[in-house]
Amino acid sequence: MKTVRFLVGGKVQGVWFRASTRDRAVGLQLRGFARNLADGRVEVLASGEDDAVETLAQWLHYGPPQARVDELERIEADEDPGLDGFEIR
């Protein structure tokens, strides 16, 4: 099990990035959230099986068709015991 925080920059707000991330994460049985940040990036916290987190990480490099990902920062994190499902915040 692993938990990773991603900060995604580029054209990622207003293009269904959070909803698409949620759909992908739910399909991978991950827990966590996706939320817009004031600086225009999207923060994604994903927790679950190593392979599932890595699959989401690869997808985050591109995101949904309308998005343009210019940067993807990855920060290893501690698991949040309060995570239940994957939500949009």
N, C-alpha and C positions, 0 to 999 in steps of 0.2 A: 504494500500500500504506500502511496505517496501523495503529497499535497504540493501543488505548485501555484504560484501567483504569476499571472501574465499581465503585462501592460502592453496594449496594442495601439499603435499610432498610425495615422494616415487618414484616409476617408473611411471612418469606421462608425460615425454617428449619423443617424438618419438614413441608414441603408439596411436595416433589419439585421445588423450584426449581432446584437444581444439575443434576439429571438432565434436566429440561426444557430448561434453558439449553444443556446439552451437545448434546441432540438438535437444537435449533434451530441451534446453531453448526456442527455437523457438516454439516447440510443446506446451510448457507451457505458451506461449505468454509473455515471459519475455524480458526486455530490458537489455543491458549490453554488456560485453565482456569477452573473455578469452584470456590470453596471457602468454607466457613463461617468466619466470624470470631468471636472470643470475645465480641464486643459484640453479637452477634445479627444482624449484617449478613452479606451474601454479597458476596464480592469476585469479580469477573469480569474476566479479562484476555483481550482478543480482538484478534487480529492477522490481517489479510488485506486483500482488496480494499475500497476505500473504501465502495462501495455496500453490500457485505455487512456491514461493521461498523455502518453506519448503520441497516440493517434490524434487526440484533440490538439496537441501542440503542433503537429504537422499541419492540421487543417487551419489553425489560427494564422499560419503564414500567408494564407490566401483569403480566408473568410468566404462569405457569400459572394455571388457574382457582381453585385453592385458595389462592393467594397474595394478599397485599394489599401493594402497593408504596406506601410513604409518602414515600420519598426516593430519588433517584437522583443520585449524584455522579459526574461524568465527569472523568477526568484523562488528558490526552494523555500517551503514554508512548513510550519508545524500544522498537523491536522487540527481542525476546529471541531470539537466534539458536538457542537450545536448544529452542525450542518445536517439538513434533512432534505434530500432531493436536490434539484438544481433550479434556482430561481433567478428571475430578472429583478434587479433592484433599481 
